[in-house]
């Protein structure tokens, strides 16, 4: 999943660049966690197959899945992938990027010449509408963290 956004924020004169970097890093962490909590589950629904434009599976595969497991959920055969990736995510943050690593079965990222579906790419796709939501979340968290650095001063006026 790649998401690019630009945040323009006028830092207060007493803010230091390190504080901005820390605010962005913390916000990136929050956005990846937000994606995992909010959007990941949608990938395993029939609507998700349409939203994320999954490649069509063969009729033989779909028939076998229906016969053995009584469902047609995308990216799910036995349910192992959904269980593993939904359970936890390890988020690593660098200066200006965050990467979420989820435990997954090996077949999710293996390339099979006869079946060139790249399931790991399907699993991490984001829809254009979601990109906007994630960009707003990022901006919200950065601004909140920068504002937290500068506590507002309350002035009481006696009448």
N, C-alpha and C positions, 0 to 999 in steps of 0.2 A: 504494500500500500504506500503510495507516495502522495503527499499533500503539500502543496506549496501555497503560502500565503504571505502577504506583506502586512506588517503592523507598523503603522506610523503613530508614534507616541512621543509627545513632547515631555522630556524628563524634567523634573524640577531642577533648579540650578545646583542643589546640593546632592543630587543623585550621582552615583559613580557608575561607570560602565559595568563593573563587576556585578552590581546589583541588578542591572538590566539583564545580563547574561543569566544570572541565577533565577530571575523571574521567568525568563523564556524557557529555561530548562525545566523548571517546576511545572510550567504550563504545558509543555510538550508531554511530560509524564502523564499529567491529568487527561490530556486529549486522547492518548493511546488507551488509557484505562477506560475512558468514556466510550471509545469505539468498541472495546471488548465487551463492556456491559450492555451497550445500547444496540449496536448494529450487527454483531457477530451472529446472533441467533437467527436473524432474518435470512442468512445465507442457507439455512437448512429448510426453508419453506418453499412450496411451489411458486409463491410470488417472488421469492428471492431469485429463483432461476430466471425469471423474466427480467427483473430489475437489473441483475448483474450480468445478463446475457450469457448464460452458460451454454456451452456447446451441447448439441443434441447427443443423447446416448443412443446406442443401438436398440432396436426393438427386442433383440434377443436378451440383452442385459436387463432392460426394463421388465420383460416378462419373467425372467429368473428372479429378479428382486421382488416382484409382486408375489410370485409363487412361494418363495422361501420366507420372506419377511413381512409380507402383507402391507407394503407401503410403497409410495413413489416419491418419498422425500429426496430432494437433490443433495448430493454430496454425502449421502448416507446409504450404506449397504447394511452392515450389521449394527451400526450406531457407535462404533469405536471412535471414529474421527470426531463426531459431535461431542462425545463424552470427554475425550482428551483435551480438545481445544477450548471447550467451554469451561473446563475446570480451573485453569490458571493461566497466567501470562507473566512472563518475566520481561520487565521493561528496562531497557538500557538507554540512558540519555547521554548524548555527547554535547558539544558546544551548541550546535544548532539543529540537531536531529534526535529523534527518539525512535527506537526499534522495539517492537513487541515480539517476543519469541514464545510460541505456544508449543507444548509437547504434542506430537502428532505421529501417527503410524507412518512407517517408512513408505508405504505405497502412495501416500499423498503427494510426495515429491519425486517419485521415481518416474523416469521416462520409459515408456514401453512403446516400441516402434509401431506395433499393431494397434495401439490405443493411445494416440497422441494427445489426449485430454490433459491439460495441465491443471490438475485439481487445486494445487496450492495457489495458483494465480486466481482461480475462481473464488477461492475462500477469502482472499484478501482484497478483492476488488471493492471499490467504493463507488456509489452512484453519484452523479453530479449534485443532486440535492443534498446528499450526505456530506459532500466536500464543503458545501456552504455552511452546514451545521457545525462541522468540525472546525472550520476557520473561525466561526463566531465563538465557539467554545475556547479556542486558543486565545483569541483576543480578550475575551472576558477574564480568563485566568491571568493573563499577563497584566492587564490593567488592574485587576484586583490586587495582585501581589505588589505591583509598584505603588499603588495607593496605600497598601498596608505599611509600606516603609515610612510613609509620612503621615503620622497621626494627625487628624484634624484638631484644630484648637477651638475650644468652645469659649466664647466670650459672653459673660452674663452682663446685661445692662440693667441697672437698677432704675426704676422709674421714680 
